Amino acid sequence: MATALATTVARNGHDTILWSENADVVTSINQHHVHPRHFATHQLPGNLKASSALASALTGAGLVIIAVKSEKVRSVAAQASLYLPNDVRVLSATKGIDVDTLSLMSQVIGKEIQNRDVGIISGPNITIDIMNEFPTAILVAANDPATIEAGQTYLEGKSLKVFGSTDLIGIETLSVVKNI
């Protein structure tokens, strides 16, 4: 999902940085504009770059989308909290419930990044449809309408409709339940 969302943001004209811990992925994206593990047959936009340095990936960001495995959300958010610009909006594309605290991923991220408003990205969509620019939709839910608006500004394009909702807990809970 991270690659599809980053590609969408870049296609919409925003300089975009995809963070990865994998140096081979970073090199492939930066040199060949291809993600070797996800969507290897898709050419990525030239304004989509990659970095293995979280600090440089977050510098100057207007929107940060956290799209990592649920078991890594807490540690990635804690690392990111050190470098997030003050006015950045944060969305989570990770679904799940923290097994230790029973918190939703937006709550885990919010706590780690000093309780900033964190929104979520939810379906209905299939990432290959996003990559192929087939008509599809996503929902951005957040308590703060400005976070929803940021998600719409960066993500909505010619083939992706972005709906918004302030029912963060309801939407996130349903997103988790549908994936069980």
Sequence and secondary structure as in RCSB ss.txt:
>XXXX:A:sequence
MATALATTVARNGHDTILWSENADVVTSINQHHVHPRHFATHQLPGNLKASSALASALTGAGLVIIAVKSEKVRS
VAAQASLYLPNDVRVLSATKGIDVDTLSLMSQVIGKEIQNRDVGIISGPNITIDIMNEFPTAILVAANDPATIEA
GQTYLEGKSLKVFGSTDLIGIETLSVVKNI
>XXXX:A:secstr
 HHHHHHHHHHTT  EEEE S HHHHHHHHHHS  SSSSTTS   TTEEEES HHHHHTT SEEEE S GGGHHH
HHHHHHTT  TT EEEE    B TTT  BHHHHHHHHTTT  EEEEE S  HHHHHTT SEEEEEE SSHHHHHH
HHHHH  SSEEEEEES HHHHHHHHHHHT 
